Amino acid sequence: MATMSLLHFHSRHSVRRFGTPLSPPRSLLTRASLPFPPEKAQFHKELEAAVNVVERACGLCVDVKKSLLSSQGRILEKNDQTPVTIADFGVQALISLELSSLFPSIPLVAEEDSAFLRSSTADSEEDGSTSLADLVLSAVVDKARYGSKSLTLDSVLKAIDRGGKNAFSFDSKPATYWVLDPIDGTRGFLKGNEALYVVGLALVVEGRITLGCGTWTRKLSQDVMSNLMISQDGWTRCFVDSCSLVHEARFCIPESQTWDSLPLSVLFSSTVDAESVKDETKILLLPTCCGSLCKYLMVATGRASVFIVRAKVKTVIKVWDHAVGVICVHEAGGQVTDWSGSHLNLATDEAERRVIFPSGGVLVSNGRLNKQLLEIISTNSSVV
């Protein structure tokens, strides 16, 4: 089961995704019914709650985004130099608070912890300014549903830490837990109106991301995409594209990697100009959005055919950058494997479930191309 929200501020409409649900800012506080009856989803109650809280988390993002665009908000750097905002912490606190209230026995694995907020609070006390933590508290209170009247700064900080490192100790047995990326593509979040970013929440049950009932979108713009099949009640079901030839596929790669670093470059050169793709030795590389989950959604909705990531020795691959994307692509008809063709193992980090170790890297495709791509990879690289 997964709920993922993708926000795009290019127009007046933003989109909220279940499996990939979408909603405009003005309706983000409205509870949306799911596009299938309860008996069709094994974890319908968890799914419905997750969709609802992610929807309100998107409302929090919209509010923070407006303040950033008007230069009234704060843009900060974490210790690892990736940008973080009130929205990152606010989303994690909001979702943690509500999931712990509804499902107290299910732990949370998430990206943030409160150490940075706590240090900023100490700095603010010295100079008398409003602390970042107080701004996060205000944002959460505005969108929280369960116990919002009694929320304190301490409860918000504890909620953030509930998903942080060392908050829960697992073992080698299959486990049930939530995985949250409060904002995937934070750099995109900070870029302005043209950027895409994702709020992604997945439920892992006994070691497996639970299956849903397809990948669905509630469209709000007037755009009509050929890969979407219209359903009742305003929902549309998303599918991967039908491309079956590698040279005709549309590729996404991480911003930190180059095409030449991938084994496919032995056979194909790349271009970002669709008009220049005129022979079978050149493929189209999409100059697309920040964040891994955004690229998973590109494949799940048929806008891209392939997303490929090379594992690096010094780069840690975090589970929240992939978990919710995996189920969205699978439910849309695609495949996600490592470069050896195996499913991603979410439990190789036995104690914390925070990192994954895919052999060679991660391959996300429409399914039709998976075998061909794996053959090219195995022939032109040493997969470890």
N, C-alpha and C positions, 0 to 999 in steps of 0.2 A: 504494500500500500504506500502511496506517495502523494504528497500534495506539494505543488510547486507553483509559485507565482512569479511571473515575468512582467516587469514593468518597463514600459517604453514611453518616454516623454516627447517623442518626435511630434505627436499630435495632441489634441485635447483628450484623447482617449488613452487610458492605460489598460493593461490587460492582466487578468488574474487567471492563473492556470491551476486546475485540479488534475492530478495526473498531468495536469496543466490547466486549472481553472482561471478565467479572466473576468474582471469587473472594473468599472470606472471609479475614480476617486469618490464621487458623490454617493455611490452605492456600496462602498467597501464595508459599511457596518451592517449591511443587510444579510441575513442568513440565507444562503442559497441551498435549495434542494439539490440532491444529487441526480444525475441523469439515468439512474437505474434503481429498482426497488431494493429494500434492505436485504432480502433473501439472496440477491445476486452477489453480494460481497460478504465474505466470511468475517471481516472486521469492520462492518458498516459503522458501528458506533464510534470506533476510533477514527475512522476515515472522516465521518461527518464532523467530529470535534476538531480534527486537524485542519480540515478545509476552512472551518469557521474562524479558528484562531489565526491561521495564515492570512486569511482575508483581512482581518483587523490589523495584523502586522504590516500588511501592505499600506493600510491607511496611515500607520505610523511613519512608514517610509515616505509617503507622499507629503506629509506635513513637514518632516525634516528636510526633505528635498527642497520644498518651497523656501524654507528659512536659509538653506545653503545658497540657493540661487539669488536670494535677496541680500546676501552677505551678512545675515544676522546669526547664522549658525556657526558651528565650529568644525574645522577640518584638522585632524590630528594625525600623528604618526605613531604607530606602535613601535615596540623595541625592534621588531624585525623590518621596520621601515615600510610596511604596507599600510595604506591609509585606513583609518577607522573613524567612524562618526558616531554621533548620538544614536543613529538608526541601528548600527550593528549591535550595540549593547542593549538598546531598547527592545529590538525584536527578540533577542535571545531571552531577556528577562520576561517579556510578555508571554512568549510561548512556553517557557519553562514554568512560570507561575500557573498557567491554566492547565497544562498537561499534568503537572504534579497534583493539582486539585482534583482533576477528573480521574487520573490513572496513577495514584501515588506509588504503586509497586513497580512501575516501569521507569527505569533510569534513562537519562538523557546524555548523549554524546554530542557535544557542540564545540564550536570553534573558539569562543571567547572565554575569558575569566575576568574577575573584577580587579585584578592587581593594578592595572593601569588607571582605572577609575578611582581606586582608593588613594593612589599616589597623587592624582590630580586634585582630590578633595583636600589633601593636606596642603598642597600648594595654594589653593584658593583661600583656605583659612588664614594663611599668612598675609596675603595681599587684599583680603576682603571681597574678592570677586565671587560671582556665582560659579559654583563648581560644575564640571561636566556631569558628575554623578547626580546633582540636583536636576539638571536638564533632562537626564535620562529618566529619573523618577517622574518628572512632570509628563514626559511623553508617554510613559507606561500607564500612569493613572488615567490619562485621557482615553486610552483604548482598552484598558483591562475590564474584565467582566466579573471575575470571581474575587471577592474580597478587596475591590479597588478602594473602598472607603478607608480601609485600615492599612493600606500599603504604606510602608516606611522605606527610607533609604536603605536601611539594613536588610529588609526583606527582599528588596530588589537586587541588592548586591549578592545575597545568598542565592537567589533564583538564578542569577548569571553563573555563579560558581557551581550550581547543581549540574551544569553541563560541562564544566571545565576539567582540566587535567587532574587526575587523582581523586575526582569526586566519587567514583565508583570503581570497585575492583572486580573484574570478571575472572574467569578461569578458562580452562580449555574446553569446557562444555558449551554446546550451542546456547545462545542467550537471546532474550527479548529486550529490545531497547529502541528508543527514538534516536535518529541521527538528524542533526540540524545544521544547516549553513544559513546563518541569519541574513547575510547578504553576500551572494556569490557575484563577483564582479564589482567590488567596492570601488576600484579605480574607474570603472564605467559609471558608477553612481555619482562620482565626483566630477565627471567630465561635463555634464550639462544635459541639454535637452535631447541630444542625439544618442544617448547611451542606453544600453540594455543592462539589466541586472536581475538577479533571481533571489527570491526567498524560498528555500527548499527544505522540506521536512519529509522524512521517510520513517516507516516503522519496520524494524527487523524483528521477525518472530522465529525463535529457535534457529538463529543463524542465517535466515533467508529473508530478503526483502519481500514482504507479502504481496501476493498477486492482487491486482485490482481488476477492474472490468473495462479495460481499454484506457487509452489516453484521450482525455476530453478537454475541450475548450469552450468557454462561453464567449463568443465574439461580440465585440462592441463597436468596432469600426465597420465601414462599408466595404472593406476589402474582401474579395472572394478569391480563395485559393483553391486550385484544382485538386489538391490532395486532401481536402476536408469534405466529409460527408455530412450533410445537414441532418440533425436529429431533432426531436421534440424539445419543447420548453427552452429554446434558445441555445442549447448545447450542440456542439459539433464534435465529431470524433476525428482524431488525428491519425494519420498513417505515414509511414516512411515512404520515400519515393520508390519508383519502380526501376531505377537504373540498374543495368546488369553488366555493363562494360566499364572497366576501370578508367579508361581514357575519357569517358563521357561523364564521370562522376564529379560532383562538387565537393571539395575537401575543406575541412577546417583543421588548423593546427594551433597549439598554444602560442601566445605572443612571444614567449621566451625561447621558442625553438624555430629553426629554419627548415625549409624544405630539404636542403642539402644534407641535413643531419638524419634524415629518414631513409630507410632502405629502398623505398619506392623511387627515390631520386636516381637510382642506377638506371632505371628504365624510362622514367618520365621527368621532363622538366616542368616547371610550374609557371603560371601567369595569373595575374589578377584581372586581366582584360579578357572578358568573355569572347570578344570579337576575334581575338588572336588564337583561339583554340581551333585550329584548322586541320590538325593531323593527330595520329594516334600516339605520338611521342610527347604530347603536352597536355597537362590537365589544368583545370580551373581551381585556383586557390582563393577561397572567399576571404576578403578582408573584413572579418566579422567582429563580433562583440567581445568584450572582456569576460573572463570567467569560464571555467569548464562547464558548469551546468547550462549556461547559455548555449554552448556549442552542442551539448546533448540535446537540447530542445530544438536546435536547428535541424538535427537529424530526425528527431521524433515527429516533427511537423512537416518533413519533406523539403525543407528549404536547403538542406545540405544532405549529401549522400554518406559522407564519412567524416569522422573526427578521430584523429590519431595522435597519440601522445607517446613520446619516448621516455622511458624511465631513465633518470640520471643518478649517478652514484651519490652525489651530494644533495639531491633534491628528495625531500620526503613527500610522498603522495598521501594526502589526507583523505579519509573516508568520506567526509562531508562534501568533498568536491566531486564525488562520483555516485554515491548511493542512490539519491533520488533520481539522478539522470538515468541510471541503469534500468529502473523499473519503467520509467516513461518511454524509453526506447524499446524495451521488450514488449510492452503493451501496445506499442504502435506498430509492431511487426518486425523490429530490427533485432540486432544482436550486439552484445558487448562481451568481449573476451580479452585475455591478455595476448601477447604476441605468440604464445604457444598454442592458442586456441582454447585455453581453459577459462572457465568462469572466474570472475574476480572473487577471491577468498577474503571475506570480511573479518575473519577470525584469526588471521596470522599474528596480529597484535593481541595476544591472548589476554593480557592484563587490562588493557584500556580500550581496545577496539577503535583506536583513533587513526591508525595508519594502515595502508595496504601495501603489498609488495608484488605487483604484477610482473610476471616474467617478461622482460624486454620492454614492456609498456602496455598501454591500453588501446584497444581497437574497437571503435564504435561504428557500426555500419547499418545499412538498410537490410542486412541479412543476405541479400542476393550476391553481394560483393565479398562477403566474409571469406569464403573459401579461396577465391582468387587472390585476395590481399594477403592472407596467411601464407599462401604458397610463395608469393613474391618476397615476403618478409623472411621466411625460412631459407630461401635460396640466397638472399643478399645480405643477411646479417647473422651474427652469432647471438641467439636468444638465450639469456641467462636469467 
